[in-house]
Amino acid sequence: MPEQISFEVHGLEELEARLAQGDTRMKIELNEGLRRLARLFVSSKGVGPLADATPKRTGKLARSTFFQIIGSTVNQTLKIMQPARTPEGAFYGHYVREGTDPHEIRPRNAKALRFEIAGEVIFAAKVNHPGTKPNPYHKRVMARMRGQVQYLVNEMGRKVTAYLSGG
C-alpha cells in the first residue's frame, strides 16, 4: 500500500488576493527587468558592449544599435537591433554577422565600377567578390555576459516571488 502524505498550506488566499490586485506591479517589475537586461548590452543608443564589439569600418552599424521592449503588458519581448542600411536600403548587419556567399558586383546606374587603389583609378564592368566570412560578434558578447544575464533574471524572479509572498 502506497504511503500517504498530508501537509497544510497557509497563505494561498493571500497569494490569490495579491495576484488579483498586484498584477500591474508584477508587469512593471518584469518590464523593468527587461530594461535592465537590455542596458547590459546597449546602455544607450550606439553605446555598450554590443556596439563596442561590432566591427567598425564606418561605425554606422555600431551607432545604430538600440533596444526596444515590444508587445503588450501581458506578453513583452526584448529586441536588440542594429538597423543600419546600405544606400540601397539593405540591412547589412545580417551580412556582417552571417557572412556572404561568393557573388558578382555590377554597377546599377553606370557602365563601370570605379575604384581607387594605391592612388591609381581603375574601372571595371563587374567584380567577382569572394564572399565574406561570418563574424558572430553578437554571440561572443552574449557568451561573455551570460553570468550577468543570469544574475538579472534570477533577481527578477526573486523580486516577483517576494512580492507574491508578501515581502
BALOBA-1460 file (C-alpha; in Angstrom, 3 decimals):
// residues 167
<rec num="1" residu="m" x="0.000" y="0.000" z="0.000"/>
<rec num="2" residu="p" x="1.485" y="3.397" z="-1.005"/>
<rec num="3" residu="e" x="2.349" y="5.750" z="1.828"/>
<rec num="4" residu="q" x="0.046" y="8.754" z="2.166"/>
<rec num="5" residu="i" x="1.476" y="12.161" z="2.842"/>
<rec num="6" residu="s" x="-0.521" y="15.105" z="4.076"/>
<rec num="7" residu="f" x="0.533" y="18.680" z="4.651"/>
<rec num="8" residu="e" x="-1.002" y="22.063" z="5.364"/>
<rec num="9" residu="v" x="-0.512" y="25.153" z="3.253"/>
<rec num="10" residu="h" x="-1.155" y="28.608" z="4.667"/>
<rec num="11" residu="g" x="-1.472" y="31.879" z="2.806"/>
<rec num="12" residu="l" x="-2.907" y="30.750" z="-0.517"/>
<rec num="13" residu="e" x="-5.856" y="33.099" z="-0.076"/>
<rec num="14" residu="e" x="-3.443" y="35.999" z="0.461"/>
<rec num="15" residu="l" x="-1.406" y="34.945" z="-2.579"/>
<rec num="16" residu="e" x="-4.563" y="34.801" z="-4.697"/>
<rec num="17" residu="a" x="-5.617" y="38.254" z="-3.464"/>
<rec num="18" residu="r" x="-2.151" y="39.673" z="-4.281"/>
<rec num="19" residu="l" x="-2.301" y="38.236" z="-7.790"/>
<rec num="20" residu="a" x="-5.740" y="39.773" z="-8.301"/>
<rec num="21" residu="q" x="-4.675" y="43.242" z="-7.135"/>
<rec num="22" residu="g" x="-0.947" y="43.228" z="-7.841"/>
<rec num="23" residu="d" x="-0.775" y="42.014" z="-11.393"/>
<rec num="24" residu="t" x="0.178" y="45.512" z="-12.608"/>
<rec num="25" residu="r" x="3.075" y="45.763" z="-10.163"/>
<rec num="26" residu="m" x="4.495" y="42.443" z="-11.387"/>
<rec num="27" residu="k" x="4.215" y="43.526" z="-15.019"/>
<rec num="28" residu="i" x="6.040" y="46.751" z="-14.194"/>
<rec num="29" residu="e" x="8.770" y="44.808" z="-12.381"/>
<rec num="30" residu="l" x="9.169" y="42.413" z="-15.304"/>
<rec num="31" residu="n" x="9.299" y="45.347" z="-17.740"/>
<rec num="32" residu="e" x="11.994" y="46.982" z="-15.637"/>
<rec num="33" residu="g" x="13.865" y="43.683" z="-15.547"/>
<rec num="34" residu="l" x="13.816" y="43.508" z="-19.345"/>
<rec num="35" residu="r" x="15.120" y="47.083" z="-19.483"/>
<rec num="36" residu="r" x="17.952" y="46.217" z="-17.073"/>
<rec num="37" residu="l" x="18.836" y="43.246" z="-19.295"/>
<rec num="38" residu="a" x="18.828" y="45.433" z="-22.395"/>
<rec num="39" residu="r" x="21.055" y="48.053" z="-20.750"/>
<rec num="40" residu="l" x="23.660" y="45.352" z="-20.139"/>
<rec num="41" residu="f" x="24.142" y="45.208" z="-23.906"/>
<rec num="42" residu="v" x="23.065" y="48.711" z="-25.006"/>
<rec num="43" residu="s" x="23.458" y="51.337" z="-22.281"/>
<rec num="44" residu="s" x="22.154" y="53.987" z="-24.693"/>
<rec num="45" residu="k" x="21.756" y="54.133" z="-28.484"/>
<rec num="46" residu="g" x="25.006" y="53.174" z="-30.154"/>
<rec num="47" residu="v" x="26.819" y="52.594" z="-26.857"/>
<rec num="48" residu="g" x="27.531" y="49.471" z="-24.826"/>
<rec num="49" residu="p" x="29.248" y="46.091" z="-25.131"/>
<rec num="50" residu="l" x="27.383" y="45.075" z="-28.287"/>
<rec num="51" residu="a" x="28.187" y="48.328" z="-30.090"/>
<rec num="52" residu="d" x="31.790" y="48.104" z="-28.851"/>
<rec num="53" residu="a" x="32.151" y="44.573" z="-30.299"/>
<rec num="54" residu="t" x="30.526" y="45.471" z="-33.636"/>
<rec num="55" residu="p" x="33.070" y="45.660" z="-36.493"/>
<rec num="56" residu="k" x="33.624" y="49.301" z="-37.390"/>
<rec num="57" residu="r" x="34.551" y="50.019" z="-40.957"/>
<rec num="58" residu="t" x="32.459" y="53.210" z="-40.795"/>
<rec num="59" residu="g" x="30.884" y="52.817" z="-37.332"/>
<rec num="60" residu="k" x="27.362" y="53.193" z="-38.743"/>
<rec num="61" residu="l" x="26.296" y="49.674" z="-37.685"/>
<rec num="62" residu="a" x="27.549" y="50.163" z="-34.115"/>
<rec num="63" residu="r" x="25.913" y="53.608" z="-33.844"/>
<rec num="64" residu="s" x="22.564" y="52.188" z="-34.978"/>
<rec num="65" residu="t" x="22.400" y="49.722" z="-32.034"/>
<rec num="66" residu="f" x="19.362" y="50.161" z="-29.770"/>
<rec num="67" residu="f" x="16.830" y="48.131" z="-27.813"/>
<rec num="68" residu="q" x="13.063" y="48.115" z="-27.709"/>
<rec num="69" residu="i" x="10.508" y="46.412" z="-25.471"/>
<rec num="70" residu="i" x="7.616" y="45.320" z="-27.685"/>
<rec num="71" residu="g" x="4.295" y="43.617" z="-27.076"/>
<rec num="72" residu="s" x="1.532" y="44.159" z="-24.571"/>
<rec num="73" residu="t" x="1.905" y="44.204" z="-20.801"/>
<rec num="74" residu="v" x="0.944" y="40.526" z="-20.790"/>
<rec num="75" residu="n" x="3.462" y="39.389" z="-23.403"/>
<rec num="76" residu="q" x="6.590" y="41.559" z="-23.601"/>
<rec num="77" residu="t" x="9.655" y="40.855" z="-25.709"/>
<rec num="78" residu="l" x="13.077" y="42.465" z="-25.616"/>
<rec num="79" residu="k" x="14.594" y="43.163" z="-29.033"/>
<rec num="80" residu="i" x="18.090" y="44.480" z="-29.585"/>
<rec num="81" residu="m" x="18.516" y="45.787" z="-33.114"/>
<rec num="82" residu="q" x="21.172" y="47.150" z="-35.422"/>
<rec num="83" residu="p" x="19.111" y="48.587" z="-38.293"/>
<rec num="84" residu="a" x="21.878" y="50.285" z="-40.287"/>
<rec num="85" residu="r" x="21.167" y="50.167" z="-44.034"/>
<rec num="86" residu="t" x="23.126" y="50.433" z="-47.219"/>
<rec num="87" residu="p" x="22.298" y="53.358" z="-49.537"/>
<rec num="88" residu="e" x="20.085" y="50.878" z="-51.441"/>
<rec num="89" residu="g" x="18.152" y="50.082" z="-48.248"/>
<rec num="90" residu="a" x="19.513" y="46.631" z="-47.309"/>
<rec num="91" residu="f" x="20.078" y="45.875" z="-43.623"/>
<rec num="92" residu="y" x="23.755" y="44.996" z="-43.774"/>
<rec num="93" residu="g" x="24.265" y="43.843" z="-40.170"/>
<rec num="94" residu="h" x="22.951" y="40.450" z="-41.244"/>
<rec num="95" residu="y" x="25.719" y="40.144" z="-43.840"/>
<rec num="96" residu="v" x="28.361" y="41.122" z="-41.275"/>
<rec num="97" residu="r" x="27.114" y="38.571" z="-38.717"/>
<rec num="98" residu="e" x="26.271" y="35.748" z="-41.155"/>
<rec num="99" residu="g" x="28.779" y="36.376" z="-43.950"/>
<rec num="100" residu="t" x="28.080" y="36.273" z="-47.681"/>
<rec num="101" residu="d" x="28.422" y="33.693" z="-50.411"/>
<rec num="102" residu="p" x="30.637" y="34.476" z="-53.402"/>
<rec num="103" residu="h" x="28.795" y="36.881" z="-55.701"/>
<rec num="104" residu="e" x="29.183" y="39.230" z="-58.635"/>
<rec num="105" residu="i" x="29.019" y="43.001" z="-58.242"/>
<rec num="106" residu="r" x="27.809" y="45.044" z="-61.201"/>
<rec num="107" residu="p" x="27.101" y="48.771" z="-61.408"/>
<rec num="108" residu="r" x="23.443" y="49.779" z="-61.184"/>
<rec num="109" residu="n" x="23.310" y="53.162" z="-62.877"/>
<rec num="110" residu="a" x="26.654" y="53.343" z="-64.653"/>
<rec num="111" residu="k" x="28.642" y="51.446" z="-67.258"/>
<rec num="112" residu="a" x="31.511" y="50.616" z="-64.890"/>
<rec num="113" residu="l" x="32.551" y="50.472" z="-61.267"/>
<rec num="114" residu="r" x="35.233" y="52.952" z="-60.200"/>
<rec num="115" residu="f" x="37.949" y="52.004" z="-57.716"/>
<rec num="116" residu="e" x="40.963" y="53.863" z="-56.469"/>
<rec num="117" residu="i" x="43.736" y="51.554" z="-55.323"/>
<rec num="118" residu="a" x="47.091" y="52.947" z="-54.204"/>
<rec num="119" residu="g" x="46.349" y="56.222" z="-55.989"/>
<rec num="120" residu="e" x="45.501" y="54.523" z="-59.286"/>
<rec num="121" residu="v" x="41.937" y="54.780" z="-60.678"/>
<rec num="122" residu="i" x="40.562" y="51.514" z="-62.051"/>
<rec num="123" residu="f" x="37.275" y="50.917" z="-63.880"/>
<rec num="124" residu="a" x="35.595" y="47.512" z="-64.094"/>
<rec num="125" residu="a" x="32.346" y="46.334" z="-65.690"/>
<rec num="126" residu="k" x="31.936" y="43.739" z="-62.922"/>
<rec num="127" residu="v" x="33.787" y="42.356" z="-59.917"/>
<rec num="128" residu="n" x="33.706" y="38.771" z="-58.708"/>
<rec num="129" residu="h" x="33.516" y="39.051" z="-54.929"/>
<rec num="130" residu="p" x="34.790" y="36.014" z="-52.997"/>
<rec num="131" residu="g" x="32.231" y="36.488" z="-50.223"/>
<rec num="132" residu="t" x="32.898" y="37.233" z="-46.571"/>
<rec num="133" residu="k" x="33.286" y="35.070" z="-43.501"/>
<rec num="134" residu="p" x="30.651" y="35.287" z="-40.765"/>
<rec num="135" residu="n" x="31.546" y="37.450" z="-37.780"/>
<rec num="136" residu="p" x="29.298" y="36.299" z="-34.907"/>
<rec num="137" residu="y" x="30.368" y="39.156" z="-32.612"/>
<rec num="138" residu="h" x="26.864" y="39.232" z="-31.089"/>
<rec num="139" residu="k" x="27.233" y="35.608" z="-29.920"/>
<rec num="140" residu="r" x="30.617" y="36.342" z="-28.352"/>
<rec num="141" residu="v" x="29.129" y="39.283" z="-26.442"/>
<rec num="142" residu="m" x="26.214" y="37.153" z="-25.228"/>
<rec num="143" residu="a" x="28.558" y="34.360" z="-24.099"/>
<rec num="144" residu="r" x="30.781" y="36.851" z="-22.270"/>
<rec num="145" residu="m" x="27.817" y="38.387" z="-20.446"/>
<rec num="146" residu="r" x="25.934" y="35.151" z="-19.680"/>
<rec num="147" residu="g" x="26.682" y="35.383" z="-15.933"/>
<rec num="148" residu="q" x="25.359" y="38.942" z="-15.699"/>
<rec num="149" residu="v" x="22.236" y="38.000" z="-17.664"/>
<rec num="150" residu="q" x="21.571" y="35.039" z="-15.385"/>
<rec num="151" residu="y" x="22.054" y="37.241" z="-12.314"/>
<rec num="152" residu="l" x="19.449" y="39.751" z="-13.549"/>
<rec num="153" residu="v" x="16.983" y="37.006" z="-14.476"/>
<rec num="154" residu="n" x="17.399" y="35.477" z="-11.003"/>
<rec num="155" residu="e" x="16.920" y="38.916" z="-9.438"/>
<rec num="156" residu="m" x="13.678" y="39.403" z="-11.393"/>
<rec num="157" residu="g" x="12.446" y="36.028" z="-10.128"/>
<rec num="158" residu="r" x="13.348" y="36.890" z="-6.532"/>
<rec num="159" residu="k" x="11.525" y="40.223" z="-6.681"/>
<rec num="160" residu="v" x="8.349" y="38.732" z="-8.148"/>
<rec num="161" residu="t" x="8.426" y="35.820" z="-5.692"/>
<rec num="162" residu="a" x="8.977" y="38.177" z="-2.763"/>
<rec num="163" residu="y" x="6.101" y="40.356" z="-3.872"/>
<rec num="164" residu="l" x="3.752" y="37.412" z="-4.366"/>
<rec num="165" residu="s" x="4.641" y="36.006" z="-0.956"/>
<rec num="166" residu="g" x="4.017" y="39.332" z="0.757"/>
<rec num="167" residu="g" x="7.623" y="40.500" z="1.071"/>
